[in-house]
Amino acid sequence: MVQVYEQDKRQTDDINNIKLTDVIDLKFLQRFQDDFAESVGLASVTVDVNGNPITTPSRYTRFCMDYTHSTKCGDKRCAESHRKGGEEAARTGKPVVYECHAGLIDFAAPIILEGQLIGTILGGQIVTHTPPEEKYRKFAQEIGVNEDDYVKAVNEVTILTPKRIEAAANVLYNVANSLSKIAYHERKLIKTTDVLNSNLNQMSATMERLNIVGEMAASIGHEIRNPMTTVRGYLQLFQSKNDFTKYHDHFGVMIEELDRANSIITEYLSLAKNKAVKMKIGNINDVIQSLQPLLQADASCRGQQLFTDLGRIPDNMFDEKEIRQMILNFVRNGFEATQGCGEVIIKTYEQSGTIMVSIKDNGIGIPDEVMQKLGTPFLTTKENGTGLGLPICYRIAERHGAKILVDSASQGTTITVMFKPGTG
């Protein structure tokens, strides 16, 4: 049996806290960026979501480094140009090619995980045709650099066709996004594996405790029940005698308490791993339908509602009494978890050849500290509870080769029991 917790706070990774440096090997990215820039003939740098460089710029031109960025005006214009390009790339979720303030062609390739921007590759510093001299003399005047040197520097810039620029942007975009996604899913897989291992160890310990309790119950249950049956018989006898009329109510209370003790022993015995079960072929929908009048009456008394959504499911082997007990336990737990005019929904359906029985309530959910120990014998949040209801359900599921999945949040809890058809 496996417990599944799908509360938001238990996600293996909060995507909002993921940084680009968490999912990409920067040494590899730097080498790839350097080699790609050199082979294609363009400049490139990778920045985080705040625009801060996380790689060393690759193949930056003299035009940009020695002249455009050498003055406050040029540096400010350049930053504004890259900001707009980065925002457009983040908005569209794909590479954007644009002309910078100094007339060069640049691009911004966003790196996105699960719809969240975690960084951007900026590149370019190229032109698509021979730079017009007058245009760059005017730029030089505006930012305050030597006109002749500026024109000389721009003529050193690589000339590429628009098609090659777009192709370069797409290559960097695809490689960076693929690397980050692979690394991110590896992180999630590792963390999920750790959680599953922890849960499996927890469930193994729980089942071991169930075995011990079940064995103890089986060994002493009959020893206690025999004298209890004798005492109950004498109490009923005394209750029928006129000599004890004034004690009639007292005898009634004593019989009720004996019956309650007997029901607790029955619960203990249900934990026995080797308890005999009577497997017969049948359909679980029939069991639910036979329980419906009882459960509807229970719901009405509580001022709550019960709904059923019984889909088409195949027959399988099961012990009817045990399945009745399990469904009763889960539904009544659902009633107790809801407040005011709450509701419980029983649903059956088939999924990939597996029979699914789910009980969903709109209650307050299972507290974290309880969820971690779910199925532990004697664990209860009820004032008069024995803490055996859920352990019994787990044991019943085990005897039927079924699995129990638990999904709980503040909006309610869904318990799903998964049966293999035709088996038990």
N, C-alpha and C positions, 0 to 999 in steps of 0.2 A: 504494500500500500504506500502511496506517495501523496504527500500533502503539497499543494501548489499555492503559493502566496503571491497575489498579483496586485498588491497595494502599490501605489505610485512610489512611496518612500522606500520600497524594497527593490526598485529597478537596479540592475547590476551596474549601470553607469548613468549618472545624471548628465545628459547631453549638454545642458547649460553650463556645466563646469569643465567640459572637455576642452583642452587647448590643442593647437596644432602640434606642439612639441610632445604631446602625450601619444600621438598616433602616427607620427612620421619620424623616421631616423634621419636627423638633420645632417649627419655626415654623408649619408647616401644622397639625400636631396641636394646638398651642396655640390657633390661630385657630378650628379646628373645635370644640375642647372649650369655648372661651368662648361661641361662637355657639350651640352645642347647649344648654349649660347655661342660657343666658339665655332661649332660646326655650321650653324645657320647664319651667324654673323649679326646677332642682335644682343642687346643687353637684357639682363633679367635680375630680379631680386624677389624674395618671398617675404611677406609681411603678415603680422598677426591681425586680429580683428580691429585693433586700435591703430593700425598703420605702422607699427614699429617693425623694423627689419629683423628677421630671425635668421637670415642667411647673409653672407657677404655678397655684395653686388658682383655680378658676373659681366665682364666685358663692357663696362660703362665707357661711353665715349668721352673724348677730350671736350667735345662741344658742350656736353652736359656738366661734367665734373669741374673742368677748369674755367668755364665761362658762365654758363647759365646759373649754376649753383654758387658762383663766387660772389654774387651780390644779394642783398636782402630782398630786393624786388624780384629778381629772377627766381630765387629759392622759394619765395612765397607763392609766385605764380605757378611754379612747378608743383608744389604741394597741393594747391587748390585744384589743379588739373587732374592730378592722380586721385584726389578725393572724389571728384565727380565721376571719374571712370570706374573707381572701385564701387561706389554706391550703385551705379547702373548695373554693374556685373552682379552685385549681391541681389539687386531687385529682380533681375531676369534669371539668375541662376545659371548663367552660361557666359563664355568669354565675350568681352566687348572690345572692339578695336576703335580707337578714337585719335584725333589729332590734338597734340598737346599745345600749350600756349606759345611754344617756340617753333611750331610748325613741323615737328617730328611726329611720326606715327608710333603710337604706343598701344598696348593692350592690357587688360586686366582679366585674369582667369580666376574665378572664385573657387575656393575649396570648401565644399559643403558636406556636412554629415547630418543625416536625419532631418534635412530641411534647415539646419542651423549653420550659418557662416562661421568658419573657424580660422580662416586666413585667405590670402589672395596672392597670386603670383603676378607681379607687374613686369612687363617687358616691353621691348621695342627699341626706341632711340634709333629709328631708321626712317628712310624716306622712300617714296615710290617713284620719284623722278629727280632729275638734276635740280638742285635747289636754286631758286631765282635769287640773284645777288641782292637786288634792291629790298626784297622782303626781309632778308636777314640783317641788312644794314639798319633797317628801321627797328627790328627787334633789339639790336645791339644798343641803339640809342636809348630805347625805352628802359632797358635794364641797367645801362651804364657800363658797358664793356667796350673794348676796342673793336671798331667795325671791321677792319681788315683781318684781324686775328679770328674774329667770330665767323666771317665768311670762309676763311681758310679752313677752320675747324669743321664747319658744316659740310664742306666738300669732301671730308674724310669719312662721312657717315655712309654706312652700307645702303645700297639701293636694292629694294626687294619689291616684287609685285604684290598687290593686295591679296591675291590668292595665297601666296606663300606666307604672308604675315598671318592670315587667318588660320592656315594649316599649323603654323608654329604655335599659335595661341591654343589651338585645340589639342595638340600633342601634350603640352604642359598641363593643360586642364585635365585631360583624361588620365595621365600618369599620376599626378598629384592626388586626384580624387580617388583613383583606384587604390593607391597605396594607403591612403588614410582610412578608407572603408575596410580594407582587409585587416589593417592593424586594429581598428575599432572593434570589429567583430571577433577578432582573436581575444581582445581584452574581455569582451562580454562573455565569450565562451569559457574563458578561464574562471571568471568570477561566478558564472552560472554553475560550472562544475564544482567549484568550492561550496556553493550554497547547497547543491544537490547532495554532495558527499556529507555535508553537515546534517542535512535532513535525514539522509539514509541511516547515518550513525544514530541519530536521535530516535528514528523509528525502530531501529534494531534494538536499542535499549528499552524502548517502550514495549515492544513485543516480548522481550525477555521478561519484563516485569509482569506482563499479562500471563505468560506461561506459568510463572511462579504462583501468582494469585489463583489462576485456574486450577493448578495442581493441588494447592492447599484446599481450595473450595471442594474439589472432587473428593479429597480424602476425608474431610470432616463433615461435608454437607449431609450425608445420609445419617451419620452418627448423631447429628443435632436434630434432624427432621423426625426421626422415629419417636424420641420422647416428647417432642412438640406435638406430634399427632395424638399421642396418648393424652397429654394434658388438655388439648383442645376438645377431645372426646368427652373427658370428664366434666369440663366446663359446660359443654352443651347439655350433658345429662343433668348437672346441677341446675342449670337455667330452666329446665323443664319441670323441676320439682317444686311443688307448692311451698315446701318448707323453706325454700330459698328465694321466695318471691321478692323480698325487699332487697336482695342482692342482684336482681335480674340485670339492671343497668350496668353494675360493676362487672358482671360476667361478660356482658356484651363488649365492654371496653377491652377486657382482657383478651377476648377472642379476636377482636380487631387488631390488637397489637401483635398477637401471635401470627395472624395472617400477614401483617406487614413484615414481620421478621422472616416469614416463609418466602415472601416475594423477594426479599433481599438475598436470601440464600439461593433462590432461583437465578437471580442476576449473577451471583458469584459462579454458579455452575455453568452459566452461559459462556464464561471466560475460558472454560476448559478447552484446550487445543484439540483433544481427542473426543470431544462430545459427539455422540452419534447423531447424524442428520439423515432425514428421509428425503432423498432426492427423487423428484418426479418431473417429467416433462410438463411444461405449462407455459403460460404467458403472463409476464409480470403485470401487464395492463389489467388482467382479471383480478389480481390481488389488490391493486389500487382501487378498482371499482367496488370491490367488496368492502373495502375500508372506508369508502367515501361517506356513507351515511354517518358512521361513527365520528369521522374527522369533521364533517360539516356541523354536527351537533356540538362538538368541542369548540369549533370556531365561533358558533353562535353564542355559546355561553360566555365566551371571552369578549364578545363584541368585535370579532375580527372576521376576515373573509378567507375562504379557501377556494382556489381555482385549480382546475386540472386541464392539461393540454397533452392528451395521450395520442402519440403518433403511432404509425404502423411499425411494429417491432416483431422480430421472429421469436418463436418459442425457444426456451432453453431449460436446462435442468436446474431445479432449486428446491430447497426445503421451504414450503409455503409458510409455516409458522415463523421461521427465522426471518424471512423477507418481510412478513407482516410486522414483526417486532422492530426490525431495522427502520422501516418506513415510518412507523408510529413514533419511534424515538426522534428521528430527524424532523418530522413535521411538528411534533410538540415542542421540540427545542426552538423551531422557527416561531411558533406562536409565542413562546416565552421571551424571545428576543425582540419582538415587535412591541411598540408602545401605542396606546390608543387604538384606533381602528386600523391596525396593520393588516397585512395580507401575506399569505403563503401560496406559492404556485408549485404544483407537482407537474413535471413535464417528462415525457418519454419520447425518445427518438433513436434512430439508428444512424451511426456515423462510422463509415469505413468498416462495416461488418461488426461493429461493437454496439451492444445495447446500452444506451445511456439513460439513467434515471436521475433527474435533478430535482432538488428541493430548494427553492429560492424564497427568501424572506426580505422584507424591506426594513429590517430592524437596524440596530446601532452598530452592528458588526462585532467581530470577536476581538477583544483587547490583545495587543501585541504579546503581553506576558503570558496570556492563556494560549494564544496561537502557537507559541513556541513549544508548548507542552501538550498540545492537543492529542487526546487518546491515552493520556497517562491515567492509570487507575486512581480513583479517589479524588481526582482534581475536579472541583466543582465551584461554580459561582453562585449556586442556589442555596438558600438558607437551609432547606431540608433535603438537599440532594445527596445522593450516595457517591457521585462521581464515577458511576459504572456504565451510564447510558452509552456514551461514545465509545469507550473501550469494547463494549459488547458489539456495537455496530462494526468496529474494525475487525473483531474476531469473526463475526458472521461473514463479512466480506472476504476474509482470508479463507474461510472454509468453502466459499463459493468460487474461489479463484478470481475474485473481483478486486478492483482498485477504487479507492476513494480519493477524490480531488476536492480540496477546499479553497474557495476563492472568497475572501472577506475584505470588505472596506466599510467606510462609515455609512454607505448607502444601503448596506445589507450584506447577507451571506448567501452564497450558492454552494450547496454540497452536491457533487455529482458522483454517482456510483456507476462504474463501467463493468458490464458483464460481457463475457464472450458467449455468443449464441451457441446453443446445443451442448454446452459444457457446464460443469458445476463442480 
